[in-house]
Structure formats: structure tokens, C-alpha cells
Amino acid sequence: MPKKIIGRFLPDHKTIKRQKALAVFGSLLHDPNLWHLNRRSASGAFGIGMFFAFWPVPFQMWLAAALAIPMRVNLPLSVATVWITNPLTMPPIFFAAYKVGVWLLGAPAEPFYFELSWEWVVSSLNTIGPAFLLGCGVCAVVFGALGYFAMNLLWRFSVNKAWKARREKRQQK
């Protein structure tokens, strides 16, 4: 069942509430809906996490937390899902987002070579920026929705499977 599997990997809510980085949310963290795992909260949290995973900005976890709180979905799951884009997966994911943007704009792919400098970032906004940002936006919406519906279907499937197993067990007695 997804609740048991997901629950194994999520930290305790008391540990999260003690994090100094989340102090900006204050008493909002005391809402019990932010810590429960059910179909609605898990689906919403997974969708939010996938949405912000495709944003090419720092502090994606804070953004996911900031949206999870008013949406009253599972906070730890939404923050953890953002880590789909981590230092190892970011280059291929963002390159794919750039390719999606190039395809949508119908523009030729610009050759670029990464440099770790502010000048490169500023100059890239003019050349590859529009396609990259469009691709990131489209991928964020598409994968956020896919994440939401996939988790919802997975949850329903596992609950139906458990009910069916329980029914069969009762009929065998």
C-alpha cells in the first residue's frame, strides 16, 4: 500500500517542525492535514513536488512547502518530491526541458557550453533562455499533473487490491 511505502521514507513531523528553515511558516505547520497520508494529500503533494521540481530556481523546497501549506497536502512528501531534480538528474532533465521549448517554439537548437559564471547566465538568457524557460514551464505543468493523477491511480489501485484480498480472505473462512 502506498501509505506504508511512503511513510517509511518520510521523516517524523516533530523533526520537521523543529527545522529552523521552516520557522518562516510559524504556526501554519501545526495543521494536522499537513502530516497525514491519505489519497488526497499524497496525490496533491506529489503533484506539487513534481511541479516545482522543473522550476530552474533555487529554494524549490521552500516553494513546494509554501504551496503545500495552503493546499493542505502532505508537506514532507511535497518537499521530498522536489528532489527528483537533484545535482545528478538536473542536467538531463533541464536539457530535455530545453529541447521541449525548442520544439514548441519551432526554433533551431542553439549550441551552448556551460560556464560557471554570472556572465554566462546573463548571456544565456538571451540565446537559450526563452526555449529553456518555456520548456521548464510546460514540463512543470505536464509532469505535475501526471504526478498527481499517477499517485491518485496508484493509491486507488492499492486500496482496491487490499479490499479484494480482504474479501477473498473472508470468503475462504
C-alpha positions in Angstrom: 0.0 0.0 0.0 1.4 3.4 -0.9 0.8 4.8 2.6 3.1 2.2 4.2 5.8 2.6 1.5 5.8 6.4 1.5 5.5 6.5 5.3 8.8 4.5 5.6 10.8 7.2 3.8 9.2 10.3 5.4 10.7 11.9 8.5 8.8 12.4 11.7 6.6 15.5 11.7 8.2 16.6 15.0 11.6 16.6 13.5 10.4 18.7 10.5 8.7 21.2 12.8 12.0 21.8 14.6 13.8 22.8 11.4 14.9 26.5 11.6 14.4 26.9 7.8 10.7 26.3 8.2 10.3 28.8 11.0 9.0 31.3 8.5 5.8 29.3 8.2 5.2 29.6 12.0 2.0 28.2 13.4 0.8 27.1 10.0 2.9 23.9 10.5 0.5 22.8 13.2 -2.2 21.9 10.8 -2.6 18.1 11.2 -3.6 17.8 7.5 0.0 18.6 6.5 1.2 15.4 8.2 -1.4 12.8 7.3 -1.0 10.5 4.4 -4.2 9.7 2.5 -5.0 9.6 -1.2 -5.9 13.3 -1.4 -2.9 14.6 0.5 -0.4 12.2 -1.2 -1.6 13.0 -4.7 -1.6 16.7 -4.1 1.8 16.7 -2.5 3.3 14.6 -5.3 1.8 16.9 -7.9 3.1 20.0 -6.2 6.6 18.4 -5.8 6.8 17.4 -9.4 5.6 20.9 -10.5 8.3 22.7 -8.6 11.0 20.1 -9.5 11.0 21.5 -13.0 11.5 25.1 -11.9 15.1 26.2 -12.6 15.3 28.3 -9.4 17.0 27.8 -6.0 14.8 27.1 -3.0 12.4 24.7 -4.8 11.7 23.0 -1.5 10.5 26.3 0.1 8.3 27.0 -2.9 6.8 23.5 -2.6 6.3 23.9 1.1 4.7 27.4 0.6 2.1 25.9 -1.8 1.6 22.6 0.2 0.6 24.5 3.3 -2.4 26.4 1.9 -3.4 23.4 -0.3 -3.3 21.3 3.0 -1.5 18.4 1.4 1.3 16.3 2.9 4.2 18.7 3.5 7.1 16.2 3.8 6.1 14.4 0.6 5.8 17.6 -1.4 9.2 18.8 -0.3 10.8 15.4 -0.8 9.4 15.0 -4.3 11.2 18.2 -5.4 14.4 16.2 -5.1 13.6 14.4 -8.3 15.8 17.1 -9.7 19.0 16.8 -7.8 22.6 17.6 -8.8 22.8 14.3 -10.7 19.5 14.5 -12.6 19.3 18.2 -13.2 21.4 18.3 -16.4 19.5 15.7 -18.3 16.1 16.9 -17.1 16.8 20.6 -17.8 18.3 19.7 -21.2 15.2 17.8 -22.1 13.1 20.8 -20.9 15.2 23.0 -23.2 14.6 20.5 -26.1 10.8 20.7 -25.4 11.0 24.5 -25.5 12.9 24.4 -28.8 10.3 22.1 -30.3 7.4 24.2 -29.1 8.9 27.4 -30.4 10.0 25.8 -33.7 13.4 27.4 -33.3 16.7 25.9 -34.0 18.6 24.5 -31.0 21.4 26.9 -30.1 24.8 25.3 -29.3 26.0 26.2 -25.8 28.8 25.4 -23.5 28.2 25.6 -19.8 30.4 28.0 -17.7 30.1 28.6 -14.0 29.8 32.3 -14.1 27.2 35.0 -13.8 28.1 36.5 -17.2 27.3 33.1 -18.8 23.9 33.0 -17.1 23.0 36.5 -18.2 24.1 36.0 -21.8 22.3 32.6 -22.0 19.0 34.2 -21.1 19.1 35.9 -24.5 20.1 32.8 -26.5 18.7 29.7 -24.9 16.6 31.3 -22.2 13.2 31.6 -23.9 13.2 28.0 -25.1 14.5 26.8 -21.8 12.0 28.7 -19.6 9.1 27.7 -21.9 10.2 24.0 -21.7 10.6 24.2 -18.0 7.1 25.7 -17.6 5.4 23.2 -19.9 7.2 20.2 -18.3 6.3 21.5 -14.8 2.6 21.7 -15.6 2.6 18.3 -17.5 4.6 16.3 -15.0 2.9 18.0 -12.1 -0.5 16.9 -13.4 0.9 13.4 -14.4 2.3 13.1 -10.9 -1.0 14.0 -9.3 -3.0 11.6 -11.4 -0.5 8.8 -11.2 -0.3 8.9 -7.4 -4.1 9.1 -7.3 -4.5 6.0 -9.5 -1.8 4.1 -7.7 -3.5 4.8 -4.4 -6.9 3.7 -5.7 -5.4 0.6 -7.2 -3.7 -0.4 -4.0 -6.8 0.2 -1.9 -8.9 -1.8 -4.3 -6.3 -4.6 -4.2 -6.3 -4.7 -0.4 -10.1 -4.7 -0.3 -10.2 -7.6 -2.8 -7.6 -9.6 -0.8 -9.6 -9.0 2.4 -12.8 -10.1 0.7 -11.2 -13.2 -0.6 -9.8 -14.0 2.9 -13.2 -13.6 4.5 -14.8 -15.9 1.8 -12.2 -18.6 2.5 -13.2 -18.9 6.2 
